[in-house]
Amino acid sequence: MDEKNLLSIAEVCQILQISRPTLNKLRRERRLAEFYEGLRVRFHREEVLKLVGNLRNLPPLETKRIRLTVFGTATPFDLETGKNTFDLKRIESIDPFGVLSLFCAVADRANQGNKVRLEVEDNFVCNHLRTLGFFIELEKLHKDRVSWDKGALKSSYEDVSYPIPLTEIRLQKQEAPVVERLIKLLREQGFSENIGPYIGWFIGELVDNSMTHLVRAGFPASCWVLAQRFRFVQSKSDCLIIGVADLGPGIHATLKTNPEYSALSDDRAFLTAFKPRVTSWLDVDRGKGLTDILGIAMGNESVFRAESSQFCFRADFRDKTHGLTQLPNGPTGTRFALVLIDHDFSMKKRTEIDEYINTILGEL
């Protein structure tokens, strides 16, 4: 093809009178024909000129901002703008559950052998993720399969609301010093003494649960922990969001390895795992950890969320609402989050959790 009919990115921006970010959106959403000449992107002049007259008539480009939080409904796949491309610039806000969900989504795609591209810019959220160790942890897993423009992240933001960064746990009981440090920092920041044991209970039970089932299923023994303190404005209560995630087989798949539960549908197996003494192990007195975790959330009258592959269970014990939904592109593994409110409370009994789960199962 004649070189005169080929245009560079700068030339296209000049002809269309648009910025480079806008051109990138056009490339993603309008399928502007392009090809590579070596490492450089080139465009066909005729295709670009076609846009000149039509650009004003095109519908607005998609610029929807995404909130990835334990309270929201958005998923990391709402950020996907192309095949295995996630636009992190579109994140409006994110909390520990959102960070872990995004981390698992990207890692899962890379685990499948895909090359994953993260679109970043020098904004607060992208640099916030860098400060938390998000990109470092991805590099540890998939240095050659996950890429982003490292030179774009230039600013530094220290968020004191995160007592600990994104932390990988690779051994049982390895979470103990992390929990001790977290509790110590929270006490220094004004949290009460009685909340500490529940933080340790929540993280310890979930790490033990992940490690046990990961090893048993032949998966790499790794899970990740993250926590953030914040304040409910309406109730003026200090709170802590704790998140734990892994890239294992998932709750329902693990439980169904037990012949007693193998005939259950995936959604019923997922919820049944929260009942007391329900376990994937044979002739072993286990199956209390997830029940106790839910008991903490119910007793605290707070918010709990659990995702296992494509299933999402959310329970808001502040207004007694709950729901089980199916995610369109849920990654493998499990993701938990608990919003722990700093006030006096008593953990609910396992019999109460059993009745609660039976009620939800009856709604399916």
C-alpha positions as CSV (number, residue, x, y, z in Angstrom):
1,M,0.0,0.0,0.0
2,D,1.2,3.5,-0.8
3,E,2.6,5.2,2.3
4,K,0.6,8.3,1.5
5,N,-2.5,6.3,2.3
6,L,-1.2,5.3,5.8
7,L,-1.7,7.6,8.8
8,S,-0.1,7.7,12.2
9,I,-1.9,8.2,15.5
10,A,-0.9,11.9,15.5
11,E,-2.1,12.4,12.0
12,V,-5.4,10.8,12.7
13,C,-5.9,13.0,15.8
14,Q,-5.1,16.1,13.7
15,I,-7.5,15.2,10.9
16,L,-10.4,14.4,13.3
17,Q,-9.6,17.2,15.7
18,I,-9.7,14.9,18.7
19,S,-7.4,14.0,21.5
20,R,-5.5,10.7,21.7
21,P,-7.6,9.3,24.5
22,T,-10.7,10.0,22.4
23,L,-9.1,8.3,19.5
24,N,-8.4,5.3,21.7
25,K,-12.1,5.2,22.5
26,L,-13.0,5.3,18.8
27,R,-10.6,2.5,18.1
28,R,-12.3,0.3,20.8
29,E,-15.9,1.3,20.2
30,R,-16.0,2.2,16.5
31,R,-13.7,-0.6,15.2
32,L,-11.6,1.9,13.3
33,A,-9.5,-0.2,10.9
34,E,-5.8,-0.4,11.9
35,F,-2.8,-2.5,11.5
36,Y,0.8,-2.6,12.7
37,E,3.9,-1.6,10.8
38,G,6.5,-3.1,13.0
39,L,5.6,-1.8,16.5
40,R,3.7,1.3,15.1
41,V,0.0,1.5,14.6
42,R,-1.1,2.7,11.2
43,F,-4.6,3.6,9.9
44,H,-6.1,3.6,6.4
45,R,-6.6,7.2,5.2
46,E,-9.9,6.3,3.5
47,E,-11.3,4.8,6.7
48,V,-10.4,7.9,8.7
49,L,-11.8,10.3,6.2
50,K,-15.1,8.4,6.3
51,L,-15.3,9.4,10.0
52,V,-14.8,13.1,9.3
53,G,-18.3,13.6,8.0
54,N,-19.9,11.1,10.4
55,L,-18.2,12.0,13.7
56,R,-20.8,14.5,14.7
57,N,-23.6,12.1,14.0
58,L,-22.1,9.2,16.1
59,P,-23.7,8.5,19.5
60,P,-21.6,9.7,22.5
61,L,-18.6,7.5,23.3
62,E,-19.0,5.3,26.3
63,T,-17.5,7.0,29.3
64,K,-19.4,5.4,32.1
65,R,-17.5,5.4,35.4
66,I,-17.4,2.2,37.4
67,R,-17.6,1.7,41.2
68,L,-16.0,-1.5,42.3
69,T,-17.2,-1.9,45.9
70,V,-18.7,-4.4,48.3
71,F,-21.9,-2.4,48.2
72,G,-22.2,-2.2,44.4
73,T,-23.3,-4.4,41.5
74,A,-20.5,-3.6,39.0
75,T,-17.9,-6.2,38.2
76,P,-14.4,-6.0,36.8
77,F,-15.7,-7.1,33.5
78,D,-17.6,-3.8,33.1
79,L,-14.1,-2.4,32.6
80,E,-13.4,-4.6,29.7
81,T,-13.1,-2.6,26.5
82,G,-11.6,-5.2,24.2
83,K,-10.5,-8.8,24.2
84,N,-8.6,-9.2,27.5
85,T,-8.2,-5.4,27.9
86,F,-9.4,-3.7,31.1
87,D,-9.6,0.1,31.2
88,L,-8.7,1.0,34.8
89,K,-9.0,4.7,34.0
90,R,-12.8,4.2,34.2
91,I,-12.8,3.2,37.9
92,E,-14.5,5.9,39.9
93,S,-14.0,4.3,43.3
94,I,-12.7,1.0,44.7
95,D,-12.5,-0.7,48.0
96,P,-10.8,-4.0,49.2
97,F,-13.4,-6.2,47.7
98,G,-13.2,-4.3,44.4
99,V,-9.4,-4.6,44.4
100,L,-9.5,-8.3,45.1
101,S,-12.2,-8.9,42.5
102,L,-10.2,-7.0,39.8
103,F,-7.0,-8.8,40.8
104,C,-8.7,-12.2,40.5
105,A,-10.4,-11.3,37.2
106,V,-7.1,-10.3,35.6
107,A,-5.1,-13.2,37.1
108,D,-7.8,-15.7,36.0
109,R,-7.6,-14.4,32.4
110,A,-3.8,-14.7,32.5
111,N,-4.0,-18.2,34.0
112,Q,-5.9,-19.3,30.9
113,G,-2.9,-18.4,28.8
114,N,-4.2,-15.0,27.6
115,K,-2.2,-11.8,27.2
116,V,-3.9,-9.2,29.3
117,R,-3.6,-5.4,28.8
118,L,-4.4,-2.9,31.6
119,E,-5.2,0.7,30.4
120,V,-3.9,3.1,33.1
121,E,-3.2,6.8,33.5
122,D,-1.7,9.1,36.1
123,N,-4.8,9.4,38.2
124,F,-5.7,8.8,41.8
125,V,-7.2,5.3,41.4
126,C,-4.5,3.9,39.2
127,N,-1.7,5.2,41.5
128,H,-3.8,4.0,44.5
129,L,-3.7,0.5,43.1
130,R,0.0,0.8,42.6
131,T,0.5,1.9,46.2
132,L,-1.5,-1.1,47.4
133,G,0.8,-3.5,45.6
134,F,-1.8,-4.5,43.0
135,F,0.6,-4.4,40.1
136,I,3.4,-6.0,42.0
137,E,1.3,-9.0,42.9
138,L,0.2,-9.4,39.3
139,E,3.8,-9.3,38.2
140,K,4.7,-12.0,40.7
141,L,2.0,-14.2,39.1
142,H,2.2,-13.3,35.4
143,K,5.1,-11.0,34.5
144,D,4.9,-12.0,30.8
145,R,1.1,-12.1,30.4
146,V,-0.1,-8.9,32.1
147,S,1.1,-5.6,30.8
148,W,0.4,-1.9,31.3
149,D,2.2,1.4,30.7
150,K,4.5,1.6,33.7
151,G,5.7,5.0,32.7
152,A,2.2,6.5,33.0
153,L,2.0,6.1,36.8
154,K,4.1,9.0,38.1
155,S,2.3,10.3,41.1
156,S,2.4,8.9,44.7
157,Y,-0.6,8.8,46.9
158,E,-0.5,7.5,50.5
159,D,-3.9,6.3,51.7
160,V,-3.8,6.0,55.5
161,S,-7.2,4.3,55.5
162,Y,-5.5,1.1,54.3
163,P,-3.6,-0.3,57.4
164,I,-2.1,-3.1,55.2
165,P,-1.4,-3.4,51.5
166,L,-2.5,-6.3,49.3
167,T,-0.8,-9.2,51.0
168,E,-0.2,-12.7,49.7
169,I,-0.5,-15.6,52.2
170,R,1.2,-18.8,51.2
171,L,1.2,-20.8,54.4
172,Q,-1.4,-21.6,57.0
173,K,-0.8,-19.3,60.1
174,Q,1.2,-16.9,58.0
175,E,-1.6,-14.5,58.3
176,A,-1.1,-14.2,62.1
177,P,1.6,-11.4,62.0
178,V,-0.5,-9.6,59.4
179,V,-3.6,-9.7,61.7
180,E,-1.5,-8.6,64.7
181,R,-0.2,-5.6,62.8
182,L,-3.7,-4.7,61.5
183,I,-5.2,-4.8,65.0
184,K,-2.4,-2.8,66.4
185,L,-2.8,-0.1,63.8
186,L,-6.5,0.0,64.3
187,R,-6.2,0.4,68.0
188,E,-3.9,3.3,67.5
189,Q,-6.5,4.9,65.2
190,G,-9.2,4.6,67.8
191,F,-10.9,1.2,67.2
192,S,-12.1,-0.5,70.4
193,E,-10.4,-3.5,71.9
194,N,-13.3,-6.0,71.4
195,I,-13.2,-5.8,67.6
196,G,-9.7,-7.4,67.4
197,P,-10.6,-11.0,68.0
198,Y,-13.3,-10.9,65.3
199,I,-10.8,-9.5,62.8
200,G,-8.5,-12.4,63.6
201,W,-11.3,-14.9,63.5
202,F,-12.6,-13.7,60.1
203,I,-9.2,-13.7,58.4
204,G,-7.9,-16.8,60.1
205,E,-10.9,-18.9,59.2
206,L,-10.9,-17.9,55.6
207,V,-7.2,-18.3,55.1
208,D,-7.4,-21.7,56.7
209,N,-10.3,-22.6,54.5
210,S,-8.6,-21.4,51.3
211,M,-5.3,-23.1,52.1
212,T,-6.9,-26.4,53.0
213,H,-8.9,-26.7,49.9
214,L,-6.3,-25.3,47.6
215,V,-3.7,-27.9,48.6
216,R,-6.3,-30.7,48.5
217,A,-7.3,-29.7,45.0
218,G,-3.7,-29.4,43.7
219,F,-3.9,-25.6,43.3
220,P,-1.1,-23.2,44.2
221,A,-1.4,-22.4,47.9
222,S,-1.9,-18.7,47.8
223,C,-4.6,-16.3,48.9
224,W,-4.7,-12.5,49.3
225,V,-5.8,-10.3,52.1
226,L,-6.7,-6.6,52.1
227,A,-8.4,-4.2,54.6
228,Q,-9.6,-0.6,54.7
229,R,-11.0,1.5,57.5
230,F,-13.8,4.0,56.8
231,R,-16.7,5.7,58.5
232,F,-20.4,5.3,57.9
233,V,-21.5,8.9,57.7
234,Q,-25.1,8.4,58.7
235,S,-24.4,6.3,61.8
236,K,-21.1,7.9,62.5
237,S,-19.6,4.5,63.0
238,D,-16.0,3.4,62.4
239,C,-15.9,0.4,60.1
240,L,-13.4,-1.9,58.6
241,I,-13.8,-3.7,55.2
242,I,-11.8,-7.0,55.2
243,G,-11.3,-8.9,52.0
244,V,-9.9,-12.4,51.4
245,A,-9.6,-14.0,48.0
246,D,-8.1,-17.0,46.2
247,L,-7.9,-18.5,42.8
248,G,-9.0,-22.0,43.7
249,P,-11.8,-24.3,42.4
250,G,-14.6,-22.4,44.2
251,I,-16.9,-23.2,47.1
252,H,-19.6,-25.2,45.2
253,A,-17.1,-27.2,43.2
254,T,-15.2,-28.1,46.3
255,L,-18.3,-29.1,48.3
256,K,-19.5,-31.3,45.5
257,T,-16.4,-33.5,45.7
258,N,-18.2,-35.0,48.7
259,P,-20.6,-37.6,47.4
260,E,-23.3,-36.5,49.9
261,Y,-23.6,-33.2,48.1
262,S,-22.5,-34.1,44.5
263,A,-26.1,-34.1,43.2
264,L,-26.8,-30.5,44.3
265,S,-27.0,-27.8,41.7
266,D,-24.1,-25.3,41.8
267,D,-26.1,-22.5,43.4
268,R,-27.5,-24.7,46.1
269,A,-24.1,-26.2,46.8
270,F,-22.7,-22.7,47.1
271,L,-25.2,-21.7,49.8
272,T,-25.3,-25.1,51.5
273,A,-21.5,-24.7,52.3
274,F,-22.5,-22.0,54.9
275,K,-24.5,-24.4,56.9
276,P,-22.9,-25.9,60.0
277,R,-21.0,-29.2,59.7
278,V,-21.3,-29.2,55.9
279,T,-18.0,-30.0,54.4
280,S,-16.3,-31.5,51.4
281,W,-14.3,-33.9,53.6
282,L,-15.5,-37.4,54.5
283,D,-15.8,-38.5,58.1
284,V,-14.1,-35.3,59.4
285,D,-15.6,-32.9,61.9
286,R,-15.3,-29.8,59.8
287,G,-17.7,-27.3,58.2
288,K,-17.9,-24.7,60.9
289,G,-15.7,-21.9,59.5
290,L,-18.0,-20.4,56.9
291,T,-20.9,-20.7,59.4
292,D,-19.0,-18.7,62.0
293,I,-18.0,-16.1,59.5
294,L,-21.7,-15.5,58.6
295,G,-22.4,-15.5,62.3
296,I,-20.0,-12.6,62.9
297,A,-21.7,-10.6,60.1
298,M,-25.2,-11.3,61.4
299,G,-24.3,-10.5,65.0
300,N,-22.5,-7.3,63.9
301,E,-25.6,-6.3,61.8
302,S,-23.2,-5.4,59.0
303,V,-22.6,-6.3,55.4
304,F,-21.2,-9.6,54.1
305,R,-20.4,-10.7,50.5
306,A,-19.1,-13.9,49.1
307,E,-18.4,-14.8,45.5
308,S,-17.5,-18.2,44.1
309,S,-16.8,-18.3,40.4
310,Q,-20.1,-17.1,38.9
311,F,-22.2,-16.9,42.0
312,C,-22.5,-13.8,44.2
313,F,-24.2,-13.9,47.7
314,R,-24.8,-10.6,49.5
315,A,-26.3,-10.1,52.9
316,D,-27.0,-6.7,54.4
317,F,-27.9,-7.4,58.0
318,R,-28.5,-3.7,58.6
319,D,-31.8,-3.8,56.7
320,K,-32.2,-7.7,56.7
321,T,-31.9,-8.0,52.9
322,H,-30.0,-10.7,51.0
323,G,-29.7,-11.9,47.4
324,L,-28.0,-14.6,45.3
325,T,-27.1,-13.6,41.8
326,Q,-25.1,-15.1,38.9
327,L,-22.2,-13.2,37.4
328,P,-21.8,-13.3,33.6
329,N,-18.1,-13.7,33.7
330,G,-17.1,-14.7,37.2
331,P,-13.4,-15.7,37.6
332,T,-12.4,-18.9,39.3
333,G,-11.8,-18.9,43.0
334,T,-13.5,-17.3,46.0
335,R,-13.8,-13.7,47.2
336,F,-15.1,-12.7,50.6
337,A,-15.7,-9.3,52.2
338,L,-17.0,-8.3,55.6
339,V,-17.9,-4.8,56.7
340,L,-17.1,-5.0,60.4
341,I,-18.7,-2.1,62.4
342,D,-16.9,-1.0,65.5
343,H,-19.6,-1.5,68.1
344,D,-20.7,-4.0,70.8
345,F,-22.2,-7.1,69.4
346,S,-22.6,-10.8,70.0
347,M,-21.9,-13.5,67.4
348,K,-25.0,-15.5,66.3
349,K,-25.3,-19.2,67.1
350,R,-24.8,-21.8,64.4
351,T,-28.4,-22.9,64.7
352,E,-29.5,-19.4,63.7
353,I,-27.2,-19.4,60.6
354,D,-28.6,-22.9,59.7
355,E,-32.2,-21.5,59.8
356,Y,-31.1,-18.4,57.8
357,I,-29.5,-20.4,55.0
358,N,-32.4,-22.8,54.9
359,T,-34.7,-19.9,54.4
360,I,-32.7,-18.7,51.4
361,L,-32.5,-22.2,50.0
362,G,-36.2,-22.3,50.2
363,E,-36.4,-19.2,48.0
364,L,-34.5,-20.8,45.1
